Amino acid sequence: MKTKKQILALIALVLIVSMPAVLQAAKAEGSIKVADAGAALQAKFKMLITDQGSANGFFQYSTANGKEQVRITISYLKIDGKYAWFAGECTADGIGNIGNWFFGVVHDGGTPGRLVDQIWWEWIPDSQQAEAEAKSKVENLEIPSDNKKIQAGDIEVSS
């Protein structure tokens, strides 16, 4: 028969061993400056996979002066190693993309981010299948052809 101390020690050990899995969620976040078609954009994002396995978070970017701001609410997210694939619907912007679907990929290549991190994104053509197409791109780990050049900042991906 085990003593009360042994039982408490065993419970503490189980909690300590299982705690990192509970505390560590798969997530991607960053704040970067990128070049896009000659324009400097500020991009900021924070997204994670919840305990229930669903995606949660946002991706937003704006022109350097902050006047044109685009915000994507993340619906789909897959993280594998140092890559994160994500897609969502535009929920706010100043250029007419509300309701359109967006797909992107980030890679955490280390620090400093501007030399080794990568980001790609594309808008999904507006159609009745846009959400399904965006979801499929995430599930199939596709990489958009539009690679943005990171000029400053850092991307962090953890699984």
C-alpha positions as CSV (number, residue, x, y, z in Angstrom):
1,M,0.0,0.0,0.0
2,K,1.4,3.4,-1.0
3,T,1.7,6.2,1.6
4,K,0.0,9.5,1.2
5,K,3.4,11.1,0.4
6,Q,4.1,8.6,-2.4
7,I,0.7,9.2,-3.9
8,L,1.1,13.0,-3.8
9,A,4.6,12.7,-5.3
10,L,3.3,10.5,-8.1
11,I,0.5,13.0,-8.9
12,A,3.0,15.8,-8.9
13,L,5.2,13.9,-11.3
14,V,2.3,13.2,-13.7
15,L,1.4,16.9,-13.6
16,I,4.9,18.1,-14.3
17,V,5.4,15.6,-17.1
18,S,2.1,16.5,-18.8
19,M,2.3,20.3,-18.2
20,P,4.5,21.2,-21.3
21,A,2.1,19.6,-23.7
22,V,-0.8,21.6,-22.1
23,L,1.1,24.9,-22.0
24,Q,2.6,24.8,-25.5
25,A,0.1,25.6,-28.3
26,A,1.1,25.5,-31.9
27,K,1.3,29.2,-33.0
28,A,2.8,31.7,-35.4
29,E,3.3,35.3,-34.7
30,G,5.3,38.2,-36.1
31,S,5.7,41.8,-36.8
32,I,7.6,42.6,-40.1
33,K,8.2,45.1,-42.8
34,V,7.9,43.7,-46.3
35,A,8.4,45.0,-49.8
36,D,5.4,44.4,-52.1
37,A,5.4,45.7,-55.7
38,G,7.7,48.6,-54.7
39,A,5.7,49.6,-51.7
40,A,6.7,49.1,-48.0
41,L,4.1,47.3,-46.0
42,Q,3.9,46.6,-42.2
43,A,2.5,43.2,-41.5
44,K,1.5,41.9,-38.0
45,F,0.0,38.5,-37.2
46,K,-0.8,36.2,-34.3
47,M,-2.5,32.9,-34.9
48,L,-2.7,29.6,-33.0
49,I,-4.3,26.2,-33.0
50,T,-6.7,26.0,-30.0
51,D,-6.9,23.0,-27.7
52,Q,-10.0,21.9,-29.7
53,G,-7.9,21.9,-32.9
54,S,-9.5,25.0,-34.6
55,A,-7.6,28.0,-35.8
56,N,-7.8,31.4,-34.1
57,G,-6.1,34.7,-34.8
58,F,-5.5,37.5,-37.3
59,F,-3.2,38.6,-40.0
60,Q,-3.1,42.3,-40.9
61,Y,-1.0,44.6,-43.1
62,S,-1.0,48.2,-43.9
63,T,0.9,50.7,-46.0
64,A,3.8,52.5,-44.4
65,N,1.6,55.5,-43.6
66,G,-1.1,53.2,-42.1
67,K,-3.9,54.6,-44.3
68,E,-4.7,51.4,-46.1
69,Q,-5.1,48.6,-43.6
70,V,-6.2,45.0,-44.4
71,R,-7.2,42.6,-41.6
72,I,-7.8,38.9,-42.2
73,T,-9.6,36.7,-39.6
74,I,-7.9,33.3,-39.6
75,S,-10.1,30.3,-40.2
76,Y,-7.6,27.7,-41.2
77,L,-4.1,27.1,-39.9
78,K,-1.6,24.2,-40.2
79,I,1.8,24.3,-38.5
80,D,4.6,21.9,-39.4
81,G,8.0,22.5,-37.9
82,K,9.0,26.1,-38.6
83,Y,6.3,26.7,-41.3
84,A,2.7,27.9,-40.9
85,W,0.1,27.8,-43.6
86,F,-3.0,30.0,-43.0
87,A,-6.1,31.2,-44.7
88,G,-9.0,33.5,-43.7
89,E,-11.5,36.0,-44.8
90,C,-10.9,39.7,-45.1
91,T,-12.9,41.4,-42.4
92,A,-11.6,45.0,-42.6
93,D,-9.8,47.1,-45.2
94,G,-9.7,50.3,-47.1
95,I,-9.4,48.9,-50.6
96,G,-12.5,46.8,-51.2
97,N,-11.4,43.2,-50.2
98,I,-13.9,42.6,-47.4
99,G,-15.4,39.2,-47.8
100,N,-12.5,38.0,-50.0
101,W,-10.3,35.0,-49.0
102,F,-6.6,35.3,-48.3
103,F,-4.0,32.5,-48.2
104,G,-0.4,32.8,-46.8
105,V,2.6,30.9,-45.6
106,V,5.3,32.0,-43.1
107,H,8.7,30.4,-42.4
108,D,10.7,31.0,-39.2
109,G,14.3,30.7,-40.4
110,G,15.8,32.0,-37.1
111,T,17.1,35.4,-35.9
112,P,17.6,38.0,-37.3
113,G,14.3,37.5,-39.2
114,R,15.0,39.9,-42.1
115,L,17.8,37.7,-43.4
116,V,16.3,34.2,-42.9
117,D,12.5,34.4,-42.4
118,Q,10.1,34.2,-45.3
119,I,6.5,35.1,-46.1
120,W,4.3,34.4,-49.1
121,W,0.7,35.4,-49.7
122,E,-2.0,35.6,-52.3
123,W,-5.7,36.6,-52.6
124,I,-8.0,33.8,-53.7
125,P,-10.1,34.9,-56.7
126,D,-13.6,35.8,-55.5
127,S,-16.0,32.9,-56.2
128,Q,-18.4,30.5,-54.4
129,Q,-15.5,28.1,-54.0
130,A,-13.0,30.7,-52.6
131,E,-13.2,29.4,-49.0
132,A,-12.9,25.7,-50.1
133,E,-9.9,26.7,-52.3
134,A,-8.2,28.5,-49.4
135,K,-8.8,25.6,-47.0
136,S,-7.5,23.2,-49.6
137,K,-4.3,25.2,-50.0
138,V,-3.7,25.1,-46.3
139,E,-4.4,21.3,-46.0
140,N,-2.2,20.6,-49.0
141,L,0.7,22.8,-47.7
142,E,0.9,24.8,-50.9
143,I,3.3,27.7,-51.3
144,P,2.1,30.9,-53.1
145,S,4.3,32.1,-55.9
146,D,4.3,35.7,-54.4
147,N,7.3,35.7,-52.0
148,K,7.6,39.0,-50.2
149,K,11.0,40.4,-49.2
150,I,11.3,40.9,-45.5
151,Q,13.1,44.2,-44.7
152,A,12.8,44.2,-40.9
153,G,11.2,42.3,-38.1
154,D,10.9,38.7,-37.0
155,I,8.6,35.7,-37.5
156,E,8.2,33.0,-34.8
157,V,6.6,29.7,-35.4
158,S,6.3,27.0,-32.8
159,S,4.6,23.7,-32.7
